[in-house]
């Protein structure tokens, strides 16, 4: 089923000189609980992981599940995206499958939770690992770490134009926006998409401005935004607005992945010069 974002009430670039130069295209993923296959694009769910290749484990020294010797906690599948579905992603030459995993254990530097990004050629995965290991959360806070494990979700991609978060704009342009309208919330309602999305700008200042790649110093750009929900107001998909509050259908439309990324969204940021450089996760 198609998911559609309501058009903004007005195009703020027509009222704020210079803002149009900062427009970008983002891909809202509109995840919804489902049963994606191991070769599909999805959030959560099974990966096309080679049966003969070891499953990634967290090796961060600050992980609360790190035993000190040998591998730490198994990482969790966060997303799988294909070049066929998302040509906007800068796939390295010779690859067409992006797999993202992360550790759901506690880390003292939580805004830098360990992630693993794998680029593959899908046709080279001939035998898929059927039962990857899972983290042992039995002795952890009940229900806490599970909020970092997404439900398997199918995707309903939608491309739309957005503008940066207000405080990512240059000072003079931000002043022009505020001279036009002092309501920061209204600017966000018209400009920056919440929810899971590819590219564009992360919402609510969940990451500091001017992020750079730790490997080469090149600017880092948003690869994937993670969020607690799909958003409300005009950001609620038009097709979901008649759902009854409190029903499973409503929950699956507004908080489809079941994840809780602290107080707001976070983002995975990739090197703009070389996508194979380390990817970093930042959140509020």
Secondary structure, DSSP 8 states (H G I E B T S, - for coil): --------SS-GGGTSTTGGGG-EEEEE---EE----TTS-EESS----BTTS---B---TT-TT--SSS--SB-EEEEEEETTT-TTS---TT--EEEEEE--S--SSGGG--EEEEEE-GGG--SB-SS------TTSSTTTGGGGS---EE---EEEEE---GGGS-HHHHHHHHHH---HHHHHHHH---SSEESS--GGG-S-SS-B-TTT--BEEEEEEE-SS--SGGGS-GGGTT--TTSHHHHHHHSTT----TTS-EEEEEESS-TTS--EEEE-
